[in-house]
Amino acid sequence: MDRLHKALDFCIRHQTTLSYSIVSLLTAGSEHIFSSVVFKCPCNSGNMLYGSSFLLAPAFVLLLLGYMVSARTWRLFTGTCSPEKHLQRSPRGTCASFCQLLVLMTAKASVAPLTWIAVALLGSNFYECAASGSNLTASFLSKVNGNYSQEMLFKMPCDKELSAKISSEWVSLQAQSQLIGWFLIASIMTVSLISTCVTRCCSPVSYLQLKFWKIYSKKEHELFEIKAKEHATKLAERNTNCFFEATDPAPFHTPSNEDWQKISILYTFNSQEQYYSMIHKYVSTNRGNSTKFNEEGQDLTVLAFVDETQTSVSGL
């Protein structure tokens, strides 16, 4: 039993890393299936389009899917076109703030697409097919050895003997693909490490406070979901009882649209006032009616979990 609790605690502490790892593994497995079962290079003038489509089109779809499942995407855009939106203060009021949010969302949504491209390049099937249909490859190969024409290059992915012959005189397309793949992986890891270091260096709070903040955020959103279910159940019971019993409903307080809008604003950090969430800020500023509630703050990458935890817990 203790081992089970330790395993659960480990999963909870590292849920972000584990989720990214699972996404990467699923993406790598899908790429392997596509490469071995679905992909068949035509070995004609359509090589470039066909190979590039298999290399880039799934990555683009995965990027869009990453945006769709992102918590911040829907917290940012839900109700944007509503006439009542002026009641909500939002960090997207400036171009710089919006670009900062877009970069953060894109970075998180790019895990699966970059995994697809990296694994596909290491497998080399897509790249070899696309490169064999490129005029640049044909012109370069003709300079190395004028005996090879564009038509022969088209047949290269399907003719292993021809591929081996060309590779003996020139760096093979498979080797090129794998080199690019490893370079992409190394670049991603380097950029990820540097960005994480810069983000942590610019953090306005200490390491232990940040750890406490994550614990608080998780507990608050768990309690929020429990209370929301209880509140919704009581309201539903009251309304259904009144309907079937033909009675007038008893008074029942529920948050107004304005209240929901106020706690749905993307969190921004203000060093002058210590708020751990928008709910914390809302209840500490007279239900959002104090001028302090509308004070501007910084949208910090290191505190992105404040918005993401609530949406992941509620399942939205």
C-alpha positions in Angstrom: 0.0 0.0 0.0 2.9 2.4 0.8 4.4 1.7 -2.6 1.1 2.6 -4.2 0.9 5.9 -2.3 4.5 6.6 -3.3 3.8 5.9 -6.9 0.7 8.1 -6.9 2.6 10.9 -5.2 5.3 10.6 -7.8 2.8 10.8 -10.6 1.1 13.9 -9.0 4.4 15.7 -8.5 5.6 15.0 -12.0 2.3 15.0 -13.9 3.4 17.6 -16.4 6.6 15.7 -17.3 4.7 12.4 -17.4 1.9 13.9 -19.6 4.5 15.3 -22.1 6.3 11.9 -22.1 3.0 10.0 -22.8 2.2 12.4 -25.6 5.7 12.0 -27.1 5.5 8.2 -26.9 2.0 8.1 -28.5 3.2 10.4 -31.3 6.3 8.3 -31.9 4.2 5.1 -32.0 1.7 6.7 -34.5 4.6 7.8 -36.7 6.0 4.3 -36.8 2.6 3.0 -37.8 2.2 5.6 -40.6 5.8 5.0 -41.8 5.6 1.2 -42.0 1.9 0.6 -42.9 0.4 3.7 -44.6 3.4 5.4 -46.3 4.2 4.3 -49.8 6.5 6.6 -51.8 5.2 6.9 -55.4 8.7 7.1 -56.9 7.8 9.7 -59.5 7.5 13.4 -59.9 5.2 13.5 -56.9 7.8 12.4 -54.4 8.4 15.9 -53.1 4.8 16.7 -52.4 4.0 13.2 -51.0 7.0 12.9 -48.7 6.6 16.5 -47.4 2.9 15.9 -46.7 3.6 13.0 -44.5 6.4 14.8 -42.7 4.6 18.1 -42.1 0.8 17.7 -42.4 0.4 15.4 -39.3 2.7 17.8 -37.4 0.4 20.7 -38.3 -2.7 18.7 -37.2 -1.0 17.9 -33.9 -0.2 21.6 -33.4 -3.8 22.5 -33.9 -4.9 19.8 -31.6 -2.4 21.1 -29.0 -4.0 24.5 -29.2 -7.5 22.9 -28.8 -6.6 21.0 -25.6 -4.7 24.0 -24.1 -6.3 25.5 -21.0 -5.1 29.0 -21.7 -6.4 29.0 -25.2 -10.0 28.7 -24.1 -9.6 30.9 -21.0 -8.1 33.5 -23.4 -10.8 33.4 -26.1 -14.0 32.3 -24.3 -16.4 35.3 -24.5 -14.0 37.5 -26.3 -16.7 38.7 -28.7 -19.4 39.1 -26.0 -20.8 42.7 -25.7 -20.3 42.4 -21.9 -16.6 41.8 -22.3 -15.8 45.3 -21.1 -16.6 44.1 -17.6 -13.5 41.9 -17.7 -10.0 43.2 -17.5 -7.7 41.1 -19.6 -3.9 41.0 -20.3 -4.6 40.7 -24.0 -5.2 44.4 -24.1 -1.7 45.0 -25.5 0.0 43.3 -28.4 3.0 42.4 -26.3 0.9 40.6 -23.7 -1.0 38.7 -26.4 2.2 37.7 -28.2 3.7 36.5 -24.9 0.6 34.3 -24.3 0.7 33.0 -27.9 4.4 32.0 -27.5 3.7 30.2 -24.3 0.7 28.3 -25.8 2.7 27.5 -29.0 5.6 26.1 -27.0 3.3 23.7 -25.1 1.4 22.8 -28.2 4.6 22.0 -30.1 5.6 19.0 -28.1 3.7 16.5 -30.2 4.4 18.1 -33.6 8.2 18.4 -33.0 8.2 14.8 -31.7 6.6 13.7 -34.9 9.1 15.5 -37.1 12.1 14.4 -35.1 11.0 10.7 -35.1 10.1 10.9 -38.8 13.5 12.3 -39.6 15.3 9.6 -37.7 13.2 7.0 -39.6 14.2 8.8 -42.8 11.4 7.4 -45.0 9.5 10.6 -45.4 12.6 12.8 -45.9 14.2 10.3 -48.4 11.0 10.3 -50.5 10.7 14.1 -50.4 14.4 14.8 -51.1 14.5 12.4 -54.0 11.9 14.6 -55.7 13.7 17.9 -55.1 15.3 19.7 -58.0 18.0 20.9 -55.6 19.0 17.4 -54.8 19.0 16.5 -58.5 21.2 19.5 -59.5 23.7 18.8 -56.7 23.9 15.1 -57.5 24.5 15.9 -61.2 27.5 18.1 -60.2 28.9 15.2 -58.2 28.3 12.7 -60.9 26.7 13.6 -64.2 25.5 10.0 -64.8 22.4 10.4 -62.7 19.3 12.0 -64.0 16.2 13.3 -62.3 14.3 10.2 -63.3 16.8 8.0 -61.7 16.6 10.0 -58.5 12.8 9.6 -58.5 13.3 5.8 -58.4 15.9 5.9 -55.6 13.5 5.3 -52.7 12.1 2.2 -54.4 15.3 0.8 -55.9 17.7 -0.3 -53.1 20.5 -1.1 -55.5 20.4 2.3 -57.1 20.2 3.9 -53.6 23.2 2.0 -52.4 25.1 3.0 -55.6 24.4 6.7 -55.2 25.1 6.5 -51.4 28.6 5.1 -52.2 29.5 8.3 -54.1 27.5 10.8 -52.0 26.1 11.2 -48.5 22.8 9.1 -48.5 19.5 10.8 -48.0 18.9 8.5 -45.1 22.0 9.8 -43.4 21.0 13.4 -44.1 17.6 12.8 -42.6 19.0 11.3 -39.4 21.6 14.0 -39.0 18.8 16.7 -39.3 16.7 14.7 -36.8 19.4 14.6 -34.2 20.2 18.2 -34.7 16.5 19.1 -34.2 16.4 17.0 -31.0 19.5 18.7 -29.6 18.2 22.1 -30.5 14.8 21.5 -28.8 16.5 20.3 -25.6 18.9 23.2 -25.6 16.2 25.8 -26.2 14.0 24.1 -23.5 16.8 24.1 -21.0 17.7 27.8 -21.7 14.1 28.9 -21.6 13.4 27.1 -18.3 16.5 28.6 -16.7 15.6 32.1 -17.9 12.0 31.7 -16.6 13.2 30.5 -13.2 15.8 33.3 -13.0 13.1 35.9 -13.6 10.7 34.3 -11.1 9.4 37.0 -8.6 9.0 34.3 -5.9 11.4 31.9 -4.3 11.6 28.2 -5.0 9.8 27.1 -1.8 7.0 29.7 -2.3 6.6 28.5 -5.8 6.3 25.0 -4.6 3.7 26.1 -2.0 1.8 28.1 -4.7 1.5 25.0 -6.8 0.1 23.0 -3.9 -2.3 25.8 -3.0 -3.5 26.1 -6.6 -4.1 22.4 -7.0 -6.1 22.2 -3.7 -8.1 25.3 -4.4 -9.2 24.0 -7.8 -10.0 20.5 -6.3 -12.2 22.2 -3.7 -13.7 24.5 -6.4 -14.8 21.5 -8.4 -16.3 19.8 -5.3 -18.2 23.0 -4.3 -19.3 23.6 -7.8 -20.8 20.1 -8.0 -22.5 20.5 -4.7 -23.9 23.9 -5.6 -25.1 22.7 -9.0 -26.7 19.6 -7.4 -28.6 21.7 -4.9 -29.8 24.2 -7.6 -30.9 21.3 -9.8 -32.8 19.6 -6.9 -34.5 22.9 -6.0 -35.6 23.5 -9.6 -36.8 20.0 -10.4 -38.7 19.8 -7.0 -40.4 23.0 -7.8 -41.3 21.8 -11.3 -42.8 18.5 -10.2 -44.4 19.9 -7.0 -45.7 23.1 -8.7 -44.3 25.3 -6.0 -42.5 28.6 -6.0 -38.7 28.3 -5.7 -37.0 29.3 -2.4 -34.3 32.0 -2.6 -31.0 30.5 -3.7 -27.9 32.6 -4.2 -25.6 31.7 -7.1 -22.8 33.8 -8.6 -23.7 36.3 -11.3 -22.4 36.4 -14.8 -20.1 39.3 -13.7 -18.8 37.2 -10.8 -17.9 34.3 -13.1 -16.2 36.7 -15.6 -14.1 38.2 -12.9 -12.7 34.8 -11.7 -12.2 33.6 -15.3 -9.7 36.3 -16.1 -6.2 35.1 -16.8 -4.0 35.5 -13.8 -1.4 38.3 -13.6 1.1 38.8 -10.9 1.2 42.0 -8.8 4.2 42.3 -6.5 2.3 44.9 -4.3 -0.5 42.5 -3.4 -0.1 38.8 -2.7 -2.9 36.8 -4.5 -2.5 33.1 -5.3 -5.3 33.0 -7.8 -8.2 35.0 -9.3 -10.6 33.5 -6.7 -8.2 34.6 -4.0 -8.0 38.1 -5.5 -11.8 38.2 -5.9 -12.7 37.4 -2.3 -9.9 39.7 -1.0 -11.1 42.8 -2.9 -14.7 42.9 -1.8 -16.0 40.4 -4.4 -14.0 42.2 -7.1 -15.6 45.6 -6.4 -12.4 47.2 -5.0 -10.1 49.3 -7.3 -7.3 46.9 -6.4 -9.0 44.2 -8.4 -8.5 46.1 -11.6 -4.8 46.9 -11.0 -2.6 45.7 -13.8 0.0 43.0 -13.2 2.6 40.9 -15.1 1.8 37.8 -17.1 4.7 35.6 -16.1 5.5 32.2 -17.7 6.6 30.7 -14.4 3.1 31.2 -13.0 1.2 29.8 -16.0 0.1 26.8 -13.9 -2.3 29.1 -12.0 -4.6 29.2 -15.0 -3.9 25.7 -16.3 -4.6 23.8 -13.1 -8.1 25.0 -12.9 -9.1 24.0 -16.4 -7.4 20.6 -16.2 -9.2 19.8 -12.9 -12.6 21.0 -14.2 -12.1 19.1 -17.4 -12.8 22.0 -19.7 
